[in-house]
Amino acid sequence: MKINEQASMASVQGTPQLTKYEIHDVLRNRRRTWVLEQLQQTRKPISLRELSEKVAAVETGETPPPRNIRESVYNSLHQTHLPKLDELGIVEYHVDRKIVAQAERFQQVTLYMEVVSADDVTWATYYLTVGVVALIVITLSNVRFPVFAALSATEWAILFFALLGLSALYQRVSHESIYLDVLRPRDND
């Protein structure tokens, strides 16, 4: 899709799209990526102090992280990373109260990040697995294989489509952004 097409689609939806260059620039910095991961995992507003402690813990692998690292992370988030993310509309950083929350463009960036632990299954893998299993089960039902012939291919297809629909609904609801009500939404320029 061309950038002009993206921009026209975004204006129809109401939130201007970030360019792929802006998204890659944001994600190329580890601390900014860790900030986004923390906000994606907590899905609620967080204080700068708590956020910097979590990012420092990820960076060092120590809990609690060393004080000098916490201070370094705190200062770099406050002075550099959060203002940049706020300017792009990815997070809302209320400087006076030192509170960080997801903003309108947050999901545009997190589409490029799928945060899962090492033993978790990504949504892409889940959907692929369900699709392959559905294909196998429906095929076995069509050839009247004993266990799978209990339901018709159509009935199996309805069950798998229902499973996919419910899974997509669950994924959508569980990944909704939560905004801090007291922070004003950014004005569109």
N, C-alpha and C positions, 0 to 999 in steps of 0.2 A: 504494500500500500504506500502511495506517495505521501510526502509530508503535507501537501496541500489538501489531499483527501482526508488525512487525519485531522487537520485543523478544522475543516468544514464539518466533519462528523462530531467533533468535540463541541463546536459552537452550537450544534443542534441539541446536544445532551446538556449544555449549560456550563460545563467545566472545560476550559481550554486544555488541550493535551500538551504534555511535556514532549519535547522532541526526543528522539532516541539518543541524541548526543548529550542532552541534559541528564537523562536517566543513567547513561553509562558514566558520566562524570560523577554523579552522586554515588553510584555503586562501586566505583574504583577505589574509594577510600574506605578502609576497614572500619574505622570508628563510625563513620556515617552508616555503614551497612549494619554494624552492631546496634546502633541507635534504632534503626528501623526494625531490626529483629526483636529488640526488647519491646518496642511499642506494639509490634504485631503479636507478640506473645501475651503481653499484659492486656492489650486492647482497651486500655483506659489511660487517662492522664496520669502523669508521673512527675515527681519533683526532679529538678536537675540534680540534686544531691543523690537521690536514689538511683537515677539513671546513670550518673557517672560512676557510682559504685559498682553497678551491674556491668557496665562496659569495661571497667578496670578489671573486674573479676574474670571476664571472658578473655581479655587481653593477656593477663598474667597466668590464668589458670589457678589462682589462689583465692581462697575465701577466708577471711576478708583480704582484699588486695593490699599491698603495701601503701602506706600513706602518700608517699611521693608520687606514685603512679595515679592514685585517686585524684590528687590535686592537679596533676598534669592533664588527666582526662577531663576533669571538671572545667579547667581553664580553656582547653581547646574546644570543648563542646560549647561553652558559653560565648567565647570570642569568635569562633570560626564556623564550626559545623552547624550548630542550631540556627544561627542567623541565615546561613546559606539555604538550609532546608526550609526555613520559614519564608524566605524571599521567593522560593520556587513554589510555595503553597503545598509542600509535602507534609510539613508539621506546622503546628501553631506553637510558637515559643513566646510565652508571656514573660518578658524580661523582668518586670517588677516583682512578680510573684514566683519566678523561677519554676514555672510549670510548663511541661511539654505534652502535647496531645497530637493525635493524628489530625490531618487537615484534608481538604477536598481531593488533593492529588496523591494522597498516600497510596491508594490502591493502584494507581498507574505505575508506581515504582515497584510495589510489592508483587505485581504480576510477574516480575522478572526474578523474584526470589521465592523459593518454596522452602520455608523453614520447617525442617523435620529433624528429629534426632536420628542417630545412626541406625537404630533398630526399627524406626517407623517406616511406613510405606507411603510414598507420595500419592497424591490424588491421581496423577497421570497413570501411575502403575496400577492403582486400584481400578480405575475405569477400564484400562486395557485388560486386566485380569477378568473383570466381570463380563466384558465383551467376548473374550475368548471362551470362557466357561459357557456363556449363553449360546454361542455358536455350536459348541460341542454337544450340549444338552439338547438343543433343538434338532440337531442332526441325528442324534441317537433316538430321539422321540420319533422322527420321521421314518427311520428304518425299523421301528417297533422293537427296540432293545428293551428287554423285560422291565427293568425298574423305571426307565424314562418313558415308556409307553403308557404309563398310568395317566399321563396328561397328554393332550394333543400338542402339536408344535405351536399352534396359536396360543394355547393356554400358557405354555412355557414362555413364549415371547411376551405375553402380557405381564407375567410375573417379573421377567427381567427388565422390561421397560419401567414397571412400577419401582423396582429396586433402583434403577438408574435415576429415575425422577426423584425419589426420596433421598437418594444420596446427594444429588445435585442441590436439592433444597436444603439439606443439612449443611452442606459445604457453604452455601451462600449465607445462611443464617449464622453459622459459627464464625464466619470471617467478616461479618459486618463491622465497619468502623464505628467506634464509640467516640463521640466528641464531648468535650467539656462545655456544658451549657453556658457557663459564665464567660467563656472566651468568645469574643465576637467573631463571626465568620469573616473571612477576608473579602474585601470589596473586589469585584472583577474590574480590571482596568480597561 
